[in-house]
């Protein structure tokens, strides 16, 4: 059932209490990080972080984008764990969109000093994210998913309008051309950990998002007790507003 605004506000208030369970309210920032590992979600590949990476490198950070296989949740988490194993020192783990589930699971790694969610899913351990999402308005992009057997992708019209709506059309078409199809089985996965309960967490809400409902993003950010910013952007704030997203990551890394 879709919630009205009053019910959404009530849920947000409840989330503030729930987010404080398992870690102290206002948890102190982690140690200064020297590495950033960035994870992409559905309808994308690792190159979507290129503009953010350039800014992180200019600030002296070692940045690595994971090529998420988008097959199963376990295999996606394993791809992040392999990259984390190569890092030397405290590392900020960043997830966009579906990758929020991945960093919630992989983020328990002791190297991870902070988590950054960019318009991302942020389930609790064992939570049915799809059921949670159904309590908020269905985002327009959902109707644009096309399946070729076991593999899904976003159709061109929905990609340009609902996924990358604030990007120049020519750039959005290039991103559409390189999107990595996802395996349907990926959507059935559930996390077994919620690293945001024990790690300092940051969240960038996209206020013009048509892929994840902005009020759902606010709910998840509030529940985790994250330092939250609101960005007037489509689902792809990491591309349309890389300065803002890089600044949030630098704050999470103790470099602001």
N, C-alpha and C positions, 0 to 999 in steps of 0.2 A: 504494500500500500504506500502511495506517495504521501509524505508528511506535509502538513501545512506549516506556515512559518512559525506559529506558536509552538508546535511540537518540535520543530528543529531547534528553536532556542532552548527549549527544555532539555533536549538531548545534549546540547552544547554545555549547558550548566552541569549536567550529570557527568559529562566527560571530564570536566575539570577535576572532579573528585576522583574519578577512576584513574586518571593519568598520574595521580600522586601515589598510587599504590605500588609497592615494589621498589621505590626509590624516593629519596627525600625531595620535597617540593623545592623548586628552584635549584636543582642540582648544579654544582659548580662546574665551570668549563673544564674540559680535559686538558692534558699537557699540550704545549705548542707542537703542532704537527709539521712534518716535513714532506709528507706524501699525501696525495689525493687519488683515490680510485673511484672512477665514475662508471655507472652502469645504466645502460639504456633499457627502455621498455619495448612495448609492442609498436609495430609499424615504423621501426627505426633500426639503425645500426650504430656502431661506436662513433662514427664520424659526426653524429649530431652534437657531440661535445666539443668540436674543434674550436669554436669561437671562445668558449669558456676556458679550454685548455691553454690557449695562447695567453690569456690574461693571468692564469695561475702560474704559468712558466715565467712570465715577466715579473711576477712577485717572488720568484725564487723557489717555487714549489715543484716537486717531482710529481707529475700528473700522468695517469694511465687510464685509458678507456678500455673497458672490458668488451669483448665481442660476445655478447650474450647469445647462446645457441637457440633460445626460445623453443626448446623442445619439451622438457619437463622442468618442474620447479627444482627438483634435486640436481639435475644437470646444470641448470642455470646458476644455482648456488655454488656448485663445484667449480664453475668457470671463474667465479669471483674469488673463491678460496685459493685457487691457483695463483691469481694475481696478487692477492694479499700476502701469500707466502714469499713473494719476491721482494716485498717492501722491507726497508730497513728503518725502523723507528715508528713513532706514532703516525697514524694514518686516518684521514677523514674519508668516510665511505659515503658516496653520494648516489642517490637513485632517482630516476625520473619515471613517472607513470607506474607501469606494472613493476618496475625494478624496486619500488618501495617494499614489496614483499620480499625480494631477494636480499636487500640490505637489512631488513628486519631479522632475517634468518642468519645471514653470514656475519652480521655486525657484532655477534658475541665474541668474535676473535679478539684476543687480548691486545692485538696491535691497533684495533680500531678505537680512536680517541673520541670521535664524535660522528654523528649521522646527520646527513642533510637530505631532506625529502623535497623534490621539486615537482609540484602538482602530482604527487605520488600516492599510491596505495600504502596504507600503514595499518595492516591488520594486527590484532592481538594474537597471541599464540593459539593456534587451533581454530581461530575464528573463520567463519564462512563469509568471505569478503563479498561474494555475490549477493548473499542474503542481506548484508549490511547495506550494500549499494541500492538494493530495491526499496529501501525505506526513504530514499531521496528521489527527486525527479530523474527520469531516464535521460542521459545526455544524448544530444542528436547524433553524435558519431556512431553510437551503437547500431543504428539502422544501416550504416554504410559498410559493415563488415561482410566480406565475401569469402566463402569457403570453397576451396578446390580440394574435395575429399577431406583429408585430415588437416589440411593447412589453411590458415586464415590470413587475410590481409584487408586493408582498408581500400575501398574503391576510390577512384580518382576524385570524384566530385566531393565525397565526404572528407577525403584527405585535405583538399584545398580549402574547403569551407569550415570544417568542424575540428580539424586537427592543427592546421597551420594557417588559421584564418587571418593572422596579423602579419604574415610574411608576404613579400612581393611574389606574385604568381610564378614568375620564372624560377625563383629559388625554391618555392614550394613544389614545383613540378620535378625539379632535380631530386629533392628529398623523397618524393613519391616514387621515383624510379629506383631508388636504392633501398627502399624499405625491405626488411627481412621478414618473410612470412613466419607465422608462429604455428606451432603444433597445437591442435585442439586440446590435447591432454594437459598442456601447460595450465589451462584455466581451472583444472580440477585440483590443483595442488593447494595445500594448506601449510602455513608455517608451523613450526614446532617451538619457535622462540620469538620473542618480541624484544629485540635488543634495545629499543627505545625506552624500555622500562629501567634500564641500568646505565645507559650512555647519554651524555648531553646530546640533545636533538634540536634540529632547526628545520623549519618548514616554509617553503615559498608557495603561497596560494595564488593560483591564476584566476583573477576575478572574471575574466571573459571566457573561461574554459567551457568548451562544448564536447569534451571527451570524458572528463570526470566532473561531476556537479561541484561547483565551488563551495556550496554549503557542506557537502560531504568532506571536502578537503579541510574546511574550517573545523568540522567535527573531529576529524582524526588528529589534526594539529593540536586542538584544545585538549583532547583526551591524553595525548602523550606529554603534555606540558611543554611543548616545543617553543623555542623562540621563533615567532612567526612574523613573516612579512607578507603583504599583499601586493601583487604585481598586476598591473592592468595589461594583461597579455592573454594570448591564446594558450593552448596546452603546451606550446613550444616556447615558453619564456626563455629557456636556455639558449635559444637561437635568436629570438626577437629582442631580448634584453639581456645579453650576456654579461654586461657590466654589473647589473643588479644581482644576477645569480652568482657570478664570481665573487662579488663583495660578500655575499652571505657565506659562501664556502670559506673565504679568507677569515671571516669572523669565527666560524666553527674551528678553523685551524689555529686560532689565537694570533692571527696576523693582522687584524684590523686596527 
